[in-house]
Amino acid sequence: MNTGFIKMQTFNTIFKNIIALLLLTMALMPSYAQTPGGKAATSGILDEQIDLQQQLIPLDNIIDIAVAHSPSVKFQQDLIEAAKSQLNFSKLVWTNNIMGFVNYSSGNQSIISSDSQSAGNLSSSNITNGYRMGVQINLPLYELVGRKSRVNLYKYQLNSTVDKRDETIEALKRNVIQIYYSLLYYNNLLNIRSEAKQSAISQLAVAQKQFKDGIIDIAELSRLKVFEVNARADYEEAKREFSIAYFQIETFVGVPVQQLMRK
C-alpha cells in the first residue's frame, strides 16, 4: 500500500472540510444588506445592523403625526367648526326680528305740542320737510318658547360631531399601532430569513463540491437543494410582507418613513 498516497488523500479531505467550515461560518454572518432587492434597496435609509425600533421615533410621536395629517380627522374637524358656527348663529337668529328704518318726508305735517311758556294754551306749528327714523321689534311667540330647544338641538349636533372626530382618532391610533408592530415584526423576520437563505446557499455550494468529489450522494445533494429553494422562497415572502408594512405605515401616517427616523 502506498503510504504517501493515503496521506495525500487524508490531507485533501481535511482541506475540504476546512473550506466547508469557512463557507458555513460566512453564511452565518448577516449579509442580506448586500443582497440585491433586499431591504436596503426597499428603504434606502434603514441600518440593518441596528434594531428598527431604535431607529424610529417613539410610537406616541408617530401617532401624533398621523392624527395631524389624517384627511378623515381634518374632515371631522371642519364639521365641528361648521357646527359651532351654526350654534352661534342660532343664538343670534332672534335679531332677525329687529328692524331699523330711516326715511325722509316732505309735505304738510301738523304736530301739536304744548306751549311751555303759556300754561294751559296750545300752540300749533307746521313742518313741511323732515327725516324720520326708528327701531321696530317684532318678537314672535316662537322665539320666546322655541329658542331654548333650537339652541339645545345645535348643541347636541356639535357634541355628536366632536364624538365622531374622537372616534375617528381612536380608530386611526389602533391602525397605526397595528401597522407599527407589524413593520417591526416583518423587519426581524426578514433578517432571519436572509440569514437562513445565505446559509442554505452556502451549504448547497459546499454540497455540490462534495458531490463532485464523491463525498455525498445525489440524495443528500437533492435534499440540500430543496432546503435552499425553500429558504429563498421564505425570504421572498418575508420581503414582500415587509414592503407592504413599510409603505402602509406611510399611508396611515401621511409622511415618508424618512421623517419618522430619529435625527
DACOR-V941913 format. One record per residue. RES is the residue in one letter. SS is DSSP state (a for helix, b for strand, c for the rest). PSI is psi as a letter, one per 30 degrees, with the letter a starting at -180 (none if undefined). NEAR is the number of other C-alpha atoms within 10 Angstrom. Layout:
res = <RES;RES>
ss = <SS;SS>
psi = <PSI;PSI>
near = <NEAR;NEAR>
This chain:
res = <M;N;T;G;F;I;K;M;Q;T;F;N;T;I;F;K;N;I;I;A;L;L;L;L;T;M;A;L;M;P;S;Y;A;Q;T;P;G;G;K;A;A;T;S;G;I;L;D;E;Q;I;D;L;Q;Q;Q;L;I;P;L;D;N;I;I;D;I;A;V;A;H;S;P;S;V;K;F;Q;Q;D;L;I;E;A;A;K;S;Q;L;N;F;S;K;L;V;W;T;N;N;I;M;G;F;V;N;Y;S;S;G;N;Q;S;I;I;S;S;D;S;Q;S;A;G;N;L;S;S;S;N;I;T;N;G;Y;R;M;G;V;Q;I;N;L;P;L;Y;E;L;V;G;R;K;S;R;V;N;L;Y;K;Y;Q;L;N;S;T;V;D;K;R;D;E;T;I;E;A;L;K;R;N;V;I;Q;I;Y;Y;S;L;L;Y;Y;N;N;L;L;N;I;R;S;E;A;K;Q;S;A;I;S;Q;L;A;V;A;Q;K;Q;F;K;D;G;I;I;D;I;A;E;L;S;R;L;K;V;F;E;V;N;A;R;A;D;Y;E;E;A;K;R;E;F;S;I;A;Y;F;Q;I;E;T;F;V;G;V;P;V;Q;Q;L;M;R;K>
ss = <c;c;a;a;a;a;a;a;a;a;a;a;a;a;a;a;a;a;a;a;a;a;a;a;a;a;a;c;c;c;c;a;a;a;c;c;c;c;a;a;a;a;a;c;c;c;c;c;c;c;c;a;a;a;a;b;c;c;a;a;a;a;a;a;a;a;a;a;a;c;a;a;a;a;a;a;a;a;a;a;a;a;a;a;a;a;a;a;a;a;a;a;a;a;a;a;a;b;b;b;b;b;b;b;b;b;b;b;b;b;b;b;b;b;c;c;c;c;c;c;c;b;b;b;b;b;b;b;b;b;b;b;b;b;b;b;b;c;c;c;a;a;a;a;a;a;a;a;a;a;a;a;a;a;a;a;a;a;a;a;a;a;a;a;a;a;a;a;a;a;a;a;a;a;a;a;a;a;a;a;a;a;a;a;a;a;a;a;a;a;a;a;a;a;a;a;a;a;a;a;a;a;a;a;a;a;a;a;a;a;a;a;c;c;c;c;c;a;a;a;a;a;a;a;a;a;a;a;a;a;a;a;a;a;a;a;a;a;a;a;a;a;a;a;a;a;a;a;a;a;a;a;a;c;c;c;a;a;a;a;b;c;c>
psi = <k;j;e;e;e;e;e;e;e;e;e;e;e;e;e;e;e;e;e;e;e;e;e;e;e;e;f;f;k;k;g;f;f;g;k;k;g;a;e;e;f;e;e;f;f;k;j;f;f;k;k;e;e;f;f;l;l;l;e;e;e;e;e;e;e;e;e;f;g;k;e;e;e;e;e;e;e;e;e;e;e;e;e;e;e;e;e;e;e;f;f;g;f;f;f;f;g;k;k;l;l;k;l;k;k;k;a;j;j;k;k;k;l;k;j;f;f;j;k;f;k;k;k;l;l;k;k;e;l;l;k;k;l;a;k;k;k;j;j;l;f;e;e;e;f;f;e;e;e;e;e;e;e;f;e;e;e;e;e;e;e;e;e;e;e;e;e;e;e;e;e;e;e;e;e;e;e;e;f;e;f;e;e;e;e;f;e;e;e;e;e;e;e;e;e;e;e;e;e;e;e;e;e;e;e;e;e;e;e;e;e;e;f;g;e;l;l;e;e;e;e;e;e;e;e;e;e;e;e;e;e;e;e;e;e;e;e;e;e;e;e;e;e;e;e;e;f;e;e;e;e;e;e;g;l;l;f;e;f;g;k;k;none>
near = <5;6;7;9;10;11;11;11;11;12;12;12;14;12;12;16;14;12;13;19;14;12;17;19;12;14;20;16;11;17;16;21;17;11;12;9;12;19;24;16;13;14;14;9;13;19;13;16;9;9;13;16;15;10;15;19;14;13;16;12;12;23;21;14;17;23;22;14;15;18;12;14;20;14;11;20;17;14;18;21;14;14;21;18;13;16;20;14;13;18;14;10;11;16;11;10;13;11;11;10;9;9;9;9;12;10;10;10;13;11;10;11;11;12;12;10;7;9;8;9;10;11;12;10;10;11;12;11;11;11;9;9;10;9;9;11;11;11;13;10;9;9;13;10;10;10;17;12;10;14;16;13;13;20;18;13;17;21;14;14;21;18;14;17;21;15;14;16;21;13;11;20;20;12;15;24;16;13;19;21;14;18;23;17;16;21;24;17;19;24;22;16;22;28;20;22;26;24;22;24;22;21;21;22;18;20;22;21;15;17;15;11;12;10;11;14;14;13;9;13;20;14;11;20;19;13;18;21;15;15;21;19;14;19;24;18;16;22;23;15;18;23;18;15;22;22;16;16;24;18;15;21;23;16;15;13;17;14;13;19;17;10;8>
